[in-house]
Amino acid sequence: MSHTEDSPTSCPISSEPDLSNLTVVELEPDERVADYRTAMRIANVEAEKLIGQPMLLSWYDRDRDFESPQHASECHQGSAVPGYVDYGIHHGATLKVDIEHGRFVFFYLFVDFS
């Protein structure tokens, strides 16, 4: 009997979140982004161009290993999907702005303020 026949049937866990309902924008500015505040300004401008009236739902700053909502990943220890990603997706995000390959990541929702 082979090893695979001895192993119980398993369902693979997806290692990537489902971003199929989001517009994903990946930005790589010519100059390295100085800090989170600069990255947020860049992301906000991009979000306003693409969806008009954005509301920032969640974000991640890899330099400081800090996310919002704060502690969102605590419930995702060992999970393939970080908490800030899960929060953004499940709270209606329509746009993900990724700056410098995940260094800064922002999830936005369109909000009609009229």
TAPEZI-V723903 format. One record per pair of residues at least 12 apart in sequence whose C-alpha atoms are under 10 Angstrom apart, sorted by the first residue. I is the first residue (numbers start at 1). J is the second residue. Records with the same first field share a line. If there is no record, write none. Layout:
I = J + J
This chain:
13 = 79 + 80
14 = 79 + 80 + 81
15 = 79 + 80 + 81
16 = 80 + 81 + 82
17 = 80 + 81 + 82 + 85 + 86 + 89
18 = 81 + 85 + 86 + 89
19 = 85 + 89 + 93 + 94 + 95 + 96
20 = 94
21 = 89 + 92 + 93 + 94 + 95
22 = 89 + 92 + 93 + 94 + 95 + 96 + 107 + 108 + 109
23 = 50 + 51 + 93 + 94 + 95 + 96 + 97 + 107 + 108
24 = 94 + 95 + 96 + 97 + 98 + 107
25 = 43 + 46 + 47 + 50 + 95 + 96 + 97 + 98 + 99 + 105 + 106
26 = 96 + 97 + 98 + 99 + 100 + 101 + 102 + 105
27 = 42 + 43 + 46 + 97 + 98 + 99 + 100 + 101 + 102 + 104
28 = 98 + 99 + 100 + 101
29 = 42 + 99 + 100
32 = 99 + 100
33 = 99 + 100 + 103 + 104
35 = 61 + 63 + 64 + 103 + 104
36 = 60 + 61 + 62 + 63 + 64 + 103 + 104 + 105
37 = 61
39 = 61 + 97 + 98 + 99 + 100 + 103 + 104 + 105 + 106
40 = 56 + 59 + 61 + 97 + 99 + 104 + 105 + 106
42 = 97 + 99
43 = 56 + 96 + 97 + 98 + 99 + 104 + 105 + 106 + 107 + 108
44 = 56 + 97 + 106 + 108
46 = 95 + 97
47 = 94 + 95 + 96 + 97 + 106 + 107 + 108 + 109 + 110
48 = 108 + 110
50 = 95 + 110
51 = 94 + 95 + 108 + 109 + 110 + 111
52 = 110 + 111 + 112
53 = 108 + 109 + 110 + 111 + 112 + 113 + 114
54 = 93 + 94 + 95 + 107 + 108 + 109 + 110 + 111 + 112 + 113
55 = 93 + 107 + 108 + 109 + 110 + 111 + 112
56 = 68 + 88 + 93 + 95 + 96 + 106 + 107 + 108 + 109 + 110 + 111
57 = 69 + 84 + 85 + 87 + 88 + 89 + 91 + 92 + 93 + 95 + 106 + 107 + 108 + 109
58 = 70 + 72 + 83 + 84 + 85 + 86 + 87 + 88 + 89 + 91 + 93 + 96 + 105 + 106 + 107 + 108 + 109
59 = 83 + 84 + 85 + 87 + 88 + 96 + 97 + 98 + 104 + 105 + 106 + 107 + 108
60 = 82 + 83 + 84 + 85 + 98 + 102 + 103 + 104 + 105 + 106 + 107
61 = 99 + 102 + 103 + 104 + 105 + 106
62 = 102 + 103 + 104 + 105
63 = 103 + 104
64 = 103
65 = 103 + 104
66 = 84 + 104
67 = 82 + 83 + 84 + 85 + 104 + 105 + 106
68 = 83 + 84 + 85 + 87 + 88 + 106
69 = 83 + 84 + 87 + 88
70 = 83 + 84
71 = 83 + 84
72 = 84 + 85 + 86 + 87
73 = 85 + 86 + 87
84 = 105 + 106 + 107
85 = 105 + 106 + 107
87 = 107
88 = 106 + 107 + 108 + 109
89 = 107 + 108 + 109
91 = 107 + 108 + 109
92 = 107 + 108 + 109 + 110
93 = 106 + 107 + 108 + 109 + 110
94 = 107 + 108 + 109 + 110
95 = 107 + 108 + 109 + 110
96 = 108 + 109
